[in-house]
């Protein structure tokens, strides 16, 4: 055991002397997480108003036209913007230039026409053949019909009941009834799941994706240490001592594992406290995924170091798995947006299982049970890579 720890300590010190290890382990994953997060809206504010902007020109300036604007402002799909000093021609120009999705003009006498019990018309400037125009038209018709119905209801009740049901009271009650219908559909979310905006969801994918990708890239440094050990013939001299091959194998593996696991811990804390990625909602589950992912990647690094005969092969054997495993495993694009066939193929990559584990915690609000399968898959890959490395090392010609 002492020999294993000595070899691991020697490897760690040697890796830490190489500044490129910090580039791959910390600087590049942080930089690319910020870059991709910004590109996919990870730092956008979740309270932005994404409703369709609609110009609102009130030529009537009555209390009913103002009430109509309030009803339109409560819409979930359009956002009226008042244009008091703008004429119809200017409003049509703004719509034609796509600065506004549509324009609404309330003609003079609109409010009095409704109070007289007559049909009142609005002027809508929009391309009703387009999806945006159709949406605006539907929202305007809904608001106008609600206003007209409330006025008619209030007029009828005032005519029938007189002072017992005054117009203002009946109108307000009718408007309130529209806002709170007797039957409505509500959407509820389990309290176990935090509601994330699109920005947080983007970072919750980018953060583990870049962390896993560049942990594989950092195997370049780890593999080169084993290669240089072979080239300098220090490995051959070590084998002439009481140190056995299994000591060397586990010593190198322990060093790589320690470096990768420390990287994961630092980047998880970075994601949790600076990017608001919810890694620590289930600390034990996160620790399990991080540990098994580090074991898998460390075993892959050990295999690459033993297979590579020179520095050029170490570079190729490190970068090719990084691109293949990261791309196939959904580190760049979520596998959820792909078809079922690609998702199945993607899970050939251990990165896909690690992404599943981290996202089950950070975006789906699941607990320890949800990461047991990904952790088992990662552990299986770790055993496979380690066994292949041990077999290849045993068959090597160093003596």
Secondary structure, 3 states (H helix, E strand, C coil): CHHHHHHHHHHHHHHHHCCHHHHHHHHHHHHHHHHHHHHCCCCCCCCCCCCEEEEEEECCCCHHHHHHHHHHHCCCCEEEEECCCCCHHHHHHHHHCCCCCEEEEECCCHHHHHHCCCCCCCEEECCCCCHHHHHHHHHHHHHHHHHHHHHHHHHHHHHHHHHHHCHHHHHHHHHHHHHCCCCCCCCCCCCCCCCCCHHHHHHHHHHHHHHHHHHHHCHHHHHHHHHHHHHCCHHHHHHCCCCCHHHHHHHHHHHHHHHHHHHHHHHHHHHHHHCCCCHHHHHHHHHHHHHHHHHHHHHHHHHHHHHCCCHHHHHHHHHHHHHHHHHHCCCCCCHHHCCHHHHHHHCCCHHHHHHHHHHHHHCCCCCHHHHHHHHHHHHHHHHHHHHHHHHHHHHCCCC
